[in-house]
Structure formats: structure tokens, C-alpha cells
Amino acid sequence: MSYNSNIHGASPPLSYYFLPRQRLNTLLLIHSIASFAIGGVGYLNPSAAQLFFSMESGRERGVGRILTRLYCSLIFAQGIMIWRARQINDGEIKRAFIKAYFVCFLMSTLALMFEHLGNQGIVDGKFFGVMKIFTMVALTSGYGWFVFMQPPMVYSLSGSHAYRP
């Protein structure tokens, strides 16, 4: 979705982003912005991982830092791919993105839940740990909705039409 602010000088209303033609692009937009933020913060400040994982020794913190930087660089790069995927007009390519993200987030959600329920002390169960699981459930649900509940034509709707009041 590209919005041309020169058209009548108006910003689209919030309801515009939830129109059937825009829902997928809205999900991709939110996901890409979150990926840029999480990937950037995690890469620049890898000690932020201590909000989610218990790391007791200096060696564990060192391993956690490098793993966080590697993972966050992938998350940031994913944000670039998602941002650009919003402009793809080929329905099969967009559908492949959506199915892959559904599987990715479903498996991630299950992995986090199993670790959390195992209570081995690796996944921190405080506020940020629980929010991490809720975020993964939300992403799984969002992408799952497009995989299972939306007709195939949703994927081929143009990602580059302008808002017209």
C-alpha cells in the first residue's frame, strides 16, 4: 500500500486500513515496523534479551549476546522483506509469504509455550516473557486467519493503490 499524501491532502481514516482490500497490507505493515524495532533494538542492545531469558553466568550472557545479535539481524532483515512484500501484486508469492509466516510463528509459539510450561528456568515467565508468548500467538492467529479464512483473491489484490477520500 502506498499512500500518496498529495491526493486531496488528507490522511486515510483508521477504518481504511481494515478494509478487505487493505487488511493483509495492514498486517504486513505492522509486522514490518515491529521487526525493524525489535531487530534494531536487539542488535544494538543485545543485553535486552535478559528481559526474556535467564542468563546467570558471564559465559551465558556472552552466548546470549551473540545469539541475540544474530537472531535480531534476521528479524531486521525480515522487516525489509515484509515491507517490500506489501508491494507485490503476484498472489502466489504473497500467499507463500503468508503460509511461511504462519508455520514459523506457530512453531515458535509452540516452542516458547513448551519451554515456559517445562519451567526449567530458561524462559523468564515475568511480564516480558508472557508478552512474548502473547505476541507470538497474535502473529500466528493473524497469519492463520489469512491462510485459512480468506479467499485466494485476497492475495492478488493490488498492494499499491492510493487512498481516495
C-alpha positions as MATLAB code, in Angstrom:
seq = 'MSYNSNIHGASPPLSYYFLPRQRLNTLLLIHSIASFAIGGVGYLNPSAAQLFFSMESGRERGVGRILTRLYCSLIFAQGIMIWRARQINDGEIKRAFIKAYFVCFLMSTLALMFEHLGNQGIVDGKFFGVMKIFTMVALTSGYGWFVFMQPPMVYSLSGSHAYRP';
ca = [
       0.000    0.000    0.000;
       1.435    3.298   -0.920;
      -0.467    6.340    0.114;
       0.110    9.495   -1.856;
      -0.303   12.370    0.599;
      -0.778   14.823   -2.274;
      -4.198   13.400   -3.095;
      -6.604   15.912   -1.608;
      -4.085   16.449    1.224;
      -5.921   14.015    3.505;
      -4.684   11.094    5.555;
      -6.725    7.933    5.333;
      -9.025    7.243    8.268;
      -8.196    4.330   10.552;
     -11.064    2.302    9.039;
      -9.256    2.392    5.671;
      -6.585    0.021    6.992;
      -9.222   -2.577    7.879;
     -10.996   -2.635    4.521;
     -10.878   -6.099    2.899;
      -8.519   -4.761    0.239;
      -6.092   -3.435    2.884;
      -6.182   -5.964    5.748;
      -3.272   -8.050    4.503;
      -1.168   -4.972    3.824;
      -2.026   -3.653    7.296;
      -0.828   -6.891    8.906;
       2.366   -6.768    6.842;
       2.880   -3.092    7.726;
       2.522   -3.699   11.475;
       4.737   -6.786   11.304;
       7.464   -4.964    9.349;
       7.525   -1.988   11.724;
       7.708   -4.321   14.725;
      10.516   -6.283   13.020;
      12.511   -3.096   12.429;
      12.056   -2.016   16.051;
      12.762   -5.392   17.680;
      15.613   -6.249   15.330;
      17.241   -2.841   15.710;
      16.947   -2.654   19.487;
      18.071   -6.253   19.944;
      21.068   -5.824   17.664;
      22.191   -2.525   19.191;
      21.444   -3.601   22.781;
      21.688   -7.403   22.956;
      21.556   -7.383   26.750;
      17.821   -6.672   26.321;
      17.458  -10.451   25.887;
      17.758  -10.728   29.666;
      14.155   -9.492   29.797;
      13.107  -12.779   28.198;
      15.730  -15.353   29.127;
      17.512  -16.194   32.357;
      21.286  -15.864   31.981;
      23.211  -16.400   35.198;
      26.907  -16.531   34.356;
      29.137  -14.260   32.298;
      29.598  -17.011   29.726;
      25.829  -17.445   29.351;
      25.447  -13.684   28.897;
      28.176  -13.726   26.221;
      26.491  -16.565   24.342;
      23.157  -14.808   24.778;
      24.588  -11.571   23.340;
      25.884  -13.142   20.151;
      22.778  -15.267   19.642;
      20.588  -12.225   20.213;
      22.579  -10.181   17.687;
      22.404  -12.967   15.086;
      18.681  -13.502   15.609;
      17.910   -9.770   15.650;
      19.804   -9.212   12.399;
      17.490  -11.815   10.839;
      14.445  -10.130   12.365;
      15.533   -6.737   10.999;
      16.168   -8.228    7.525;
      12.749   -9.881    7.720;
      11.281   -6.412    8.254;
      12.809   -5.304    4.951;
      11.342   -8.315    3.137;
       7.898   -7.783    4.650;
       7.983   -4.053    3.879;
       8.734   -4.832    0.226;
       6.237   -7.733    0.094;
       3.439   -5.225    0.586;
       4.094   -4.008   -2.970;
       3.988   -7.487   -4.562;
       0.999   -7.948   -6.838;
       1.595  -11.647   -7.583;
      -0.900  -13.534   -5.418;
       1.057  -16.802   -5.304;
       4.191  -15.118   -3.987;
       2.235  -13.244   -1.317;
       0.428  -16.439   -0.362;
       3.776  -18.238    0.031;
       4.962  -15.451    2.385;
       1.797  -15.722    4.473;
       1.888  -19.526    4.737;
       5.580  -19.487    5.654;
       4.998  -16.886    8.388;
       2.055  -18.864    9.739;
       4.207  -22.007   10.058;
       7.132  -20.003   11.505;
       5.043  -18.327   14.190;
       3.066  -21.481   15.007;
       6.277  -23.423   15.603;
       7.797  -20.509   17.560;
       4.694  -20.227   19.712;
       4.724  -23.950   20.482;
       8.449  -23.890   21.298;
       8.024  -20.951   23.688;
       4.988  -22.499   25.354;
       6.719  -25.864   25.852;
       9.775  -24.164   27.381;
       7.586  -21.969   29.543;
       5.491  -24.924   30.753;
       8.636  -27.023   31.318;
       9.640  -24.446   33.939;
      13.365  -25.148   33.579;
      14.198  -21.512   34.294;
      15.355  -20.708   30.755;
      12.352  -18.711   29.577;
      11.592  -15.940   32.016;
       7.916  -16.049   32.962;
       7.622  -12.486   34.145;
       5.783   -9.749   32.269;
       8.000   -9.678   29.155;
       8.102  -13.477   28.925;
       4.335  -13.682   28.946;
       4.062  -10.775   26.476;
       6.440  -12.619   24.151;
       4.090  -15.616   24.110;
       1.024  -13.394   23.580;
       2.790  -11.663   20.681;
       3.606  -14.982   19.040;
       0.013  -16.173   19.498;
      -1.231  -12.907   17.933;
       1.099  -13.257   14.933;
       0.148  -16.922   14.499;
      -3.538  -16.001   14.647;
      -3.149  -13.076   12.243;
      -1.320  -15.063    9.602;
      -3.508  -18.136   10.236;
      -6.597  -16.063    9.561;
      -5.259  -15.183    6.119;
      -4.195  -18.781    5.444;
      -7.471  -20.449    6.418;
     -10.221  -17.824    6.349;
      -9.505  -15.619    3.357;
     -10.281  -16.435   -0.273;
      -7.333  -16.715   -2.677;
      -8.240  -13.407   -4.354;
      -7.125  -11.508   -1.214;
      -3.515  -12.304   -2.061;
      -3.698  -10.837   -5.540;
      -5.264   -7.524   -4.559;
      -3.010   -4.683   -5.529;
      -0.623   -3.611   -2.816;
      -0.047   -0.230   -4.380;
      -3.292    1.638   -4.705;
      -3.755    5.059   -3.224;
      -6.338    6.202   -0.724;
      -9.067    8.319   -2.259;
     -11.449   10.124    0.106;
];
